[in-house]
Amino acid sequence: MILGALVADAASMGLHWIYDQARIKDVALDAPEFMQPDPKNYDGVPTYFAHRNRAAGALSQYGEQAMVMLRTLAASDGQYDQAEFTDQFRNHFGYGGAYVGYIDHATRDTLDNLRRFEDAAFDRAQSLPFEGDAKTLKTLVAKALPLLARYSGDDLKSKFQSVLAEGDSALLPFADQLITTLSKLPSTAGAHDLQLPAIAKLPGLVATLVAQGITEGSAFDDAVSSAVRVTNDHPVAAEYGAISAHMMAGALTHGTSTGAIGAARKVAGADACIRLDKALEMREQDNQAVTKHFGMSCDLPFGVPSATHNIITATSFAGAIQQNIYSGGDSCGRAILVGAVMGAVYGIGGPQGIPQSWVDRVDRVEQKAEVDQLLHELFGMV
């Protein structure tokens, strides 16, 4: 499932955000996967050319977010930790991070919100009576911030006291006052955004939960909701995040596309269920027509029904990803869900599974090595 999501994203990146299906067919012919991003392919039709500096086979920002979740889980011994994911996300996509490329709306707003929260915390700290200097105050705030997302109440105070350096006992009364004050700040960082980046981090999280025997219930739903809301704090994003996560989990537990979609429908609200059912009713039409019907852009209520139709009608991983690319628009956003489910259902190799040649075309040797290492750490496999 994880490889399926990453390979699908990389395969789709070269023609991402072309909103003219005829143009895609003209330039891609019978092999739309792993094309080099070329501004000429984007000229004269509705498009957004975002990946000027990416090479064929590279991940888009969606695949990069999926990798951030894998690193988070490996760093936390396979357990989802919201604060760790937030830190890994900021360190990768933020100023000075390893990622160089297009920053989508949800990522940009999340990074901005995190920075605003830090500024607000220091401003609030400065309003308290403190006899030390500004550098010491900043150090105390910096030590407090990572704890706010993990602890509350007396546990928060105790943890904060424990991280203070030896010799800081004189600061303890102020430390209690500081942590109490900072804990009252609104800490939501995710963007008010309902687009497909919300589900980009889910393949690794769902795979890990299922491997631990957690396929439903509050432990599953709470982890998924938290991960979605780190970047997309919007009720529609939370709902479609749950739908997508249960679809992925259903693919792993049932091993079929119908089982995956059945699991998703069980958690869908009324409007989402209507959209999913409409996608299933349109299975006699091709995915290009269905994607046009729902919408080719980045909103989850557009992309998830299109992906659902693709999953139920395609008979192979390669066929599903090619159809996704031909459907245009936010093909990378949909690719994460389509690739994850189709990878889980059909595996690697053979006439229906992820082609090994596609796995080999994912760019950057060091990234392949990292994926192998993370899969080994999380699942004991390569």
Secondary structure, 3 states (H helix, E strand, C coil): CHHHHHHHHHHHHHHCCECCHHHHHHHHCCCCCCCCCCHHHHCCCCECCCCCCCCCCCCCHHHHHHHHHHHHHHHCCCCCCHHHHHHHHHHHHCCCCCCCCCCCHHHHHHHHHHHHHHHHHHHHHHCCCCCCCHHHHHHHHHHHHHHHCCCCHHHHHHHHHHHCCCCCHHHHHHHHHHHHHHCCCCCCCCECCCEHHHHCCHHHHHHHHHHCCCCCCHHHHHHHHHHHHHHECCHHHHHHHHHHHHHHHHHHHHCCHHHHHHHHHCCCCHHHHHHHHHHHHCCCCCHHHHHHHHCCCCEHHHHHHHHHHHHHHCCCHHHHHHHHHHHCCCHHHHHHHHHHHHHHHHCECCCCCECHHHHHHCCCHHHHHHHHHHHHHHHCCC
